[in-house]
Amino acid sequence: MKQVLSALLLVIVVSAQKDRITLAQKPEAANGQIKGGEAILTPKSPVLQRLNDAQSMSRIDQMDFIGEAAVTLQTDKGPITVPVKVIRSQGGQRIIFNQSDGKPWDGNLLHLEPLSRRVLEFVQTEFARGVQNIMKAPIRNAVVSDEGSKNGSQILSLRETTGATTRYSLDASSSRVMRMEFQREKSNPGKTERASNVETYNFSDFRSINGVATPFKVEHYTNGSLQDRTDFTSIKYLTNSIPNSRGPGQ
């Protein structure tokens, strides 16, 4: 493997334009063949164009998202459900919910209770690492690769400049993102434990809202075990009317 990697001759040039990534030279393996059939994608690549159309990414950028949802957390004492309101506008997200005292969280991270922190992290991750993460990769100099098909799904890999990688499974017929997966390092793994967890987010129950295919259900699994679930009860899109959604839970 090390010999193959050392033989890779890949140079990626990011143009001054934010919406374009140029492949300067194809990756070559030791035998002269393209590495594993993978290909670096640009926003103009057919697979990303289909994804953009399938989930109306161009339209979403021009609209605000307001959703009411129930977030269910799996705990040792059984499931706990927390009602939340989610507001997304101009690339930011705000999450509004009450803590155990019945009062809304004030936006100060120091005031978060443990379960409230789980709610915040779950809802923020499903948004921040979701489909918009792929379409805005060039802005961050991140690289999107086509890893081919698996179990009837198109697999895309997104690698950040930090090395962090997220894999996305696209439905073969609709081109919608149905799953994303990444690894998260454990803070204090035991000697017999793996050093990281596999975090999986499944998106389902897609409905057309204002012509936008929107998942009403999101499930989060850690190493295959269900941790959290979001069930949206209502979602609406509005023409940009919210000055700025950056605030609590941004």
Sine and cosine of phi, psi and omega as CSV:
sin_phi,cos_phi,sin_psi,cos_psi,sin_omega,cos_omega
0.00,0.00,-0.68,0.73,-0.01,-1.00
-0.88,0.47,-0.60,0.80,0.00,-1.00
-0.92,0.39,-0.63,0.78,0.00,-1.00
-0.91,0.41,-0.71,0.70,-0.03,-1.00
-0.90,0.44,-0.64,0.77,-0.02,-1.00
-0.93,0.37,-0.36,0.93,-0.01,-1.00
-1.00,0.05,-0.12,0.99,-0.01,-1.00
-0.93,0.37,0.75,-0.66,0.02,-1.00
-0.87,-0.49,0.99,0.11,-0.11,-0.99
-0.86,-0.52,0.83,-0.55,0.07,-1.00
-0.83,-0.56,0.84,-0.55,0.01,-1.00
-0.94,-0.34,0.81,-0.59,0.03,-1.00
-0.94,-0.34,0.83,-0.55,0.05,-1.00
-0.99,-0.13,0.87,-0.50,-0.05,-1.00
-0.96,0.29,0.20,-0.98,0.00,-1.00
-0.92,0.39,-0.40,0.92,0.05,-1.00
-0.97,0.23,0.74,-0.68,-0.08,-1.00
-0.94,0.34,-0.34,0.94,-0.13,-0.99
-0.99,-0.13,0.35,0.94,-0.08,-1.00
-0.57,-0.82,0.70,-0.71,0.16,-0.99
-0.84,-0.55,0.75,-0.66,-0.05,-1.00
-0.93,-0.37,0.73,-0.68,0.08,-1.00
-1.00,0.03,0.93,-0.36,-0.06,-1.00
-0.98,0.19,-0.53,0.85,-0.01,-1.00
-0.48,-0.88,0.70,-0.72,-0.01,-1.00
-0.93,0.37,0.57,-0.82,0.06,-1.00
-0.95,0.33,0.71,-0.71,0.00,-1.00
-0.86,-0.51,0.71,-0.70,0.08,-1.00
-1.00,0.04,0.05,-1.00,-0.05,-1.00
-0.87,0.50,-0.50,0.87,-0.04,-1.00
-1.00,-0.03,0.12,0.99,0.06,-1.00
1.00,0.07,0.00,1.00,-0.01,-1.00
-1.00,-0.04,0.42,-0.91,0.04,-1.00
-0.90,0.44,0.72,-0.69,-0.10,-1.00
-0.82,0.57,0.93,-0.36,0.16,-0.99
0.80,0.59,0.26,0.96,-0.03,-1.00
0.97,0.23,0.06,1.00,-0.02,-1.00
-0.96,0.28,0.45,-0.89,0.01,-1.00
-0.64,-0.77,0.67,-0.74,0.08,-1.00
-0.97,0.25,0.74,-0.67,-0.06,-1.00
-0.97,-0.24,0.54,-0.84,0.14,-0.99
-0.92,-0.39,0.26,-0.97,0.03,-1.00
-0.83,0.55,-0.35,0.94,0.00,-1.00
-1.00,0.01,-0.06,1.00,0.02,-1.00
-0.90,0.44,0.63,-0.78,-0.04,-1.00
-0.80,0.61,-0.66,0.75,-0.05,-1.00
-0.91,0.42,-0.60,0.80,0.03,-1.00
-0.98,0.22,-0.50,0.87,0.10,-0.99
-0.91,0.42,-0.66,0.75,0.03,-1.00
-0.91,0.41,-0.64,0.77,0.04,-1.00
-0.89,0.45,-0.70,0.72,0.01,-1.00
-0.86,0.51,-0.69,0.72,0.00,-1.00
-0.94,0.34,-0.65,0.76,-0.07,-1.00
-0.90,0.45,-0.59,0.81,-0.05,-1.00
-0.91,-0.41,0.29,0.96,0.15,-0.99
0.76,0.65,0.72,0.70,-0.08,-1.00
-0.88,0.47,-0.60,0.80,0.00,-1.00
-0.90,0.45,-0.61,0.80,0.00,-1.00
-0.96,0.27,-0.61,0.80,-0.04,-1.00
-0.87,0.49,-0.58,0.81,0.00,-1.00
-0.89,0.45,-0.34,0.94,-0.03,-1.00
-0.98,-0.18,0.09,1.00,-0.07,-1.00
-0.75,-0.66,0.38,-0.92,0.12,-0.99
-0.99,-0.14,0.55,-0.84,-0.01,-1.00
-0.93,-0.36,0.78,-0.62,0.09,-1.00
-0.77,-0.63,0.87,-0.49,-0.05,-1.00
-0.73,-0.68,0.60,-0.80,0.12,-0.99
-0.95,-0.31,0.72,-0.69,-0.09,-1.00
-0.52,-0.85,0.30,-0.95,0.14,-0.99
-0.92,-0.40,0.86,-0.51,0.04,-1.00
-0.98,-0.20,0.86,-0.51,-0.02,-1.00
-0.96,-0.29,0.84,-0.54,0.01,-1.00
-0.96,-0.26,0.73,-0.69,0.08,-1.00
-1.00,0.09,0.85,-0.53,-0.01,-1.00
-0.79,-0.62,0.15,-0.99,0.02,-1.00
-0.89,0.45,-0.42,0.91,-0.01,-1.00
-0.99,-0.10,0.14,0.99,-0.01,-1.00
0.95,-0.31,0.07,-1.00,-0.03,-1.00
-0.91,0.41,0.63,-0.77,0.09,-1.00
-0.83,-0.56,0.79,-0.61,-0.05,-1.00
-0.95,-0.30,0.74,-0.67,-0.01,-1.00
-0.84,-0.54,0.87,-0.50,0.08,-1.00
-0.94,0.34,0.69,-0.72,0.02,-1.00
-0.70,-0.71,0.40,-0.92,0.15,-0.99
-0.87,-0.49,0.75,-0.66,-0.06,-1.00
-0.88,-0.47,0.80,-0.60,0.02,-1.00
-0.83,-0.56,0.82,-0.57,0.02,-1.00
-0.83,-0.56,0.76,-0.65,0.00,-1.00
-0.36,-0.93,0.67,-0.74,0.08,-1.00
0.80,0.60,0.64,0.77,0.08,-1.00
0.99,0.12,-0.04,1.00,0.01,-1.00
-0.93,-0.36,0.19,-0.98,0.01,-1.00
-0.66,-0.75,0.65,-0.76,0.08,-1.00
-0.83,-0.55,0.72,-0.69,-0.03,-1.00
-0.88,-0.48,0.84,-0.54,-0.06,-1.00
-0.91,-0.42,0.81,-0.59,0.03,-1.00
-0.36,-0.93,0.31,-0.95,0.04,-1.00
-1.00,-0.07,0.51,-0.86,0.12,-0.99
-1.00,-0.05,-0.12,-0.99,-0.13,-0.99
-0.89,0.45,-0.37,0.93,0.01,-1.00
-0.99,0.12,0.04,1.00,0.03,-1.00
0.99,0.10,0.00,1.00,-0.03,-1.00
-0.98,-0.21,0.54,-0.84,0.01,-1.00
-0.89,0.46,0.59,-0.81,0.10,-0.99
-0.89,0.45,0.69,-0.72,-0.11,-0.99
-1.00,0.06,0.05,1.00,0.03,-1.00
1.00,-0.03,-0.11,0.99,0.02,-1.00
-1.00,0.03,0.87,-0.49,-0.04,-1.00
-0.87,0.49,-0.47,0.88,0.00,-1.00
-0.94,0.34,-0.30,0.95,-0.03,-1.00
-0.99,-0.12,0.10,1.00,-0.04,-1.00
-0.98,0.21,0.74,-0.67,0.15,-0.99
-0.98,0.19,0.35,-0.94,-0.04,-1.00
-0.80,0.60,-0.73,0.68,-0.01,-1.00
-0.94,0.35,-0.57,0.82,0.05,-1.00
-0.90,0.43,-0.60,0.80,0.04,-1.00
-0.90,0.44,-0.61,0.79,0.05,-1.00
-0.90,0.45,-0.68,0.73,0.03,-1.00
-0.85,0.53,-0.76,0.65,-0.04,-1.00
-0.88,0.48,-0.74,0.67,-0.04,-1.00
-0.90,0.44,-0.66,0.75,-0.02,-1.00
-0.90,0.43,-0.80,0.60,-0.07,-1.00
-0.92,0.39,-0.59,0.81,0.01,-1.00
-0.94,0.35,-0.63,0.78,-0.03,-1.00
-0.92,0.38,-0.67,0.75,-0.02,-1.00
-0.89,0.46,-0.44,0.90,0.03,-1.00
-1.00,0.05,-0.80,0.60,-0.13,-0.99
-0.91,0.42,-0.56,0.83,-0.03,-1.00
-0.97,-0.23,0.18,0.98,-0.02,-1.00
-0.98,0.20,-0.42,-0.91,-0.15,-0.99
-0.88,0.48,-0.55,0.84,0.00,-1.00
-0.89,0.46,-0.44,0.90,0.01,-1.00
-0.89,0.47,-0.56,0.83,0.01,-1.00
-0.96,0.29,-0.75,0.66,-0.11,-0.99
-0.93,0.38,-0.43,0.90,-0.03,-1.00
-0.97,-0.23,0.29,0.96,-0.01,-1.00
-0.85,0.52,-0.65,0.76,-0.03,-1.00
-0.86,0.51,-0.52,0.85,-0.01,-1.00
-0.89,0.46,-0.53,0.85,-0.04,-1.00
-0.99,-0.14,0.10,0.99,-0.09,-1.00
0.88,0.48,0.43,0.90,0.07,-1.00
-0.99,0.15,0.43,-0.90,-0.07,-1.00
-0.93,-0.38,0.80,-0.60,0.05,-1.00
-0.97,-0.26,0.79,-0.61,-0.02,-1.00
-0.85,-0.53,0.54,-0.84,0.09,-1.00
-1.00,-0.05,0.90,-0.43,-0.03,-1.00
-0.99,-0.17,0.23,0.97,0.05,-1.00
1.00,0.04,-0.40,-0.92,-0.08,-1.00
-0.92,-0.40,0.50,-0.87,0.07,-1.00
-0.49,-0.87,0.82,-0.58,0.00,-1.00
0.79,0.62,0.63,0.78,0.06,-1.00
0.99,0.14,0.10,0.99,0.00,-1.00
-0.90,-0.44,0.53,-0.85,0.11,-0.99
-0.99,0.13,0.77,-0.64,-0.06,-1.00
-0.95,-0.31,0.83,-0.56,0.10,-1.00
-0.91,-0.41,0.58,-0.82,0.04,-1.00
-0.87,-0.50,0.75,-0.66,0.04,-1.00
-0.89,-0.46,0.86,-0.50,-0.02,-1.00
-0.92,-0.40,0.86,-0.51,0.02,-1.00
-0.98,0.19,0.24,-0.97,0.03,-1.00
-0.90,0.43,-0.35,0.94,0.04,-1.00
-0.98,0.19,-0.20,0.98,-0.06,-1.00
0.99,-0.16,-0.22,0.98,0.03,-1.00
-0.90,0.44,0.70,-0.71,-0.08,-1.00
-0.82,-0.57,0.70,-0.72,0.09,-1.00
-0.83,-0.55,0.72,-0.70,0.04,-1.00
-0.94,-0.33,0.65,-0.76,-0.06,-1.00
-0.85,-0.53,0.67,-0.74,0.07,-1.00
-0.96,-0.29,0.86,-0.51,0.00,-1.00
-0.97,-0.24,0.71,-0.70,0.06,-1.00
-0.88,0.48,0.75,-0.66,-0.10,-1.00
-0.89,0.45,-0.55,0.83,-0.07,-1.00
-1.00,0.02,-0.61,0.79,-0.08,-1.00
-0.98,-0.19,-0.28,0.96,-0.06,-1.00
0.91,0.42,0.28,0.96,0.06,-1.00
-0.99,0.11,0.49,-0.87,0.09,-1.00
-0.97,0.26,0.89,-0.46,-0.01,-1.00
-0.98,-0.21,-0.36,0.93,-0.05,-1.00
-0.41,-0.91,0.56,-0.83,0.20,-0.98
-0.73,-0.69,0.50,-0.87,-0.10,-1.00
-0.56,-0.83,0.66,-0.75,0.05,-1.00
-0.45,-0.90,0.21,-0.98,0.01,-1.00
-0.96,-0.28,0.62,-0.78,0.03,-1.00
-0.81,-0.59,0.82,-0.57,-0.02,-1.00
-0.92,0.39,0.62,-0.79,0.07,-1.00
-0.98,0.19,0.54,-0.84,0.00,-1.00
-0.95,0.31,-0.70,0.71,0.00,-1.00
-0.65,-0.76,0.96,0.27,-0.02,-1.00
-0.93,0.36,0.60,-0.80,0.07,-1.00
-0.95,0.30,0.19,-0.98,-0.05,-1.00
-0.88,0.47,-0.51,0.86,-0.04,-1.00
-0.98,-0.18,0.08,1.00,-0.03,-1.00
-0.99,-0.12,0.42,-0.91,0.12,-0.99
-0.94,0.34,0.44,-0.90,-0.09,-1.00
-0.97,0.23,-0.27,0.96,-0.04,-1.00
-0.60,-0.80,0.36,-0.93,0.08,-1.00
-0.98,-0.22,0.51,-0.86,0.11,-0.99
-1.00,-0.08,0.90,-0.43,-0.02,-1.00
-0.98,-0.20,0.81,-0.58,-0.04,-1.00
-0.83,-0.56,0.72,-0.69,0.05,-1.00
-0.86,-0.51,0.84,-0.54,0.03,-1.00
-0.96,-0.27,0.72,-0.70,0.00,-1.00
-0.92,-0.39,0.78,-0.62,-0.05,-1.00
-0.49,-0.87,-0.08,-1.00,-0.03,-1.00
0.81,0.58,0.81,0.59,0.02,-1.00
-0.95,0.31,0.72,-0.69,0.06,-1.00
-0.74,-0.67,0.49,-0.87,0.01,-1.00
-1.00,0.05,0.91,-0.41,0.05,-1.00
-0.88,-0.47,0.90,-0.44,-0.07,-1.00
0.82,0.58,0.55,0.84,0.00,-1.00
0.99,0.16,0.11,0.99,-0.02,-1.00
-0.96,-0.29,0.84,-0.54,0.04,-1.00
-0.94,0.34,0.91,-0.42,-0.15,-0.99
-0.80,-0.60,0.79,-0.61,0.04,-1.00
-0.97,0.25,0.79,-0.62,0.02,-1.00
-1.00,-0.09,-0.13,0.99,-0.02,-1.00
-0.73,-0.68,0.76,-0.65,0.05,-1.00
-0.74,-0.67,0.78,-0.62,0.01,-1.00
-0.87,-0.49,0.65,-0.76,0.00,-1.00
-0.90,-0.44,0.81,-0.58,0.03,-1.00
-0.88,-0.48,0.60,-0.80,0.14,-0.99
-0.89,-0.45,0.89,-0.46,-0.06,-1.00
0.78,0.62,0.61,0.79,0.06,-1.00
1.00,0.05,-0.05,1.00,-0.03,-1.00
-0.97,-0.25,0.79,-0.61,-0.03,-1.00
-0.89,0.46,0.77,-0.64,0.01,-1.00
-0.92,-0.39,-0.76,0.65,-0.11,-0.99
-0.61,-0.79,0.39,-0.92,0.05,-1.00
-0.54,-0.84,0.70,-0.72,0.11,-0.99
-0.94,-0.33,0.79,-0.61,0.11,-0.99
-0.85,-0.52,0.96,-0.29,0.04,-1.00
-0.97,0.26,0.72,-0.70,0.06,-1.00
-0.99,-0.14,-0.42,0.91,0.07,-1.00
-0.42,-0.91,0.60,-0.80,0.05,-1.00
-0.61,-0.79,0.67,-0.75,0.11,-0.99
-0.62,-0.79,0.51,-0.86,0.07,-1.00
-0.93,-0.37,0.69,-0.73,0.02,-1.00
-0.81,-0.59,0.52,-0.85,0.14,-0.99
-0.86,0.51,0.66,-0.75,-0.12,-0.99
-0.61,0.79,0.97,-0.25,-0.04,-1.00
-0.78,-0.62,-0.20,0.98,-0.01,-1.00
-0.99,-0.10,0.89,-0.46,-0.07,-1.00
-0.77,0.64,-0.74,0.68,-0.03,-1.00
-0.27,-0.96,0.83,-0.56,-0.02,-1.00
-1.00,0.00,0.00,1.00,0.00,-1.00
-0.95,0.30,0.84,-0.54,-0.05,-1.00
-0.01,-1.00,-0.61,-0.80,0.06,-1.00
-0.81,0.59,0.84,-0.54,0.03,-1.00
0.99,0.16,0.32,0.95,-0.04,-1.00
-0.93,0.37,0.00,0.00,0.00,0.00
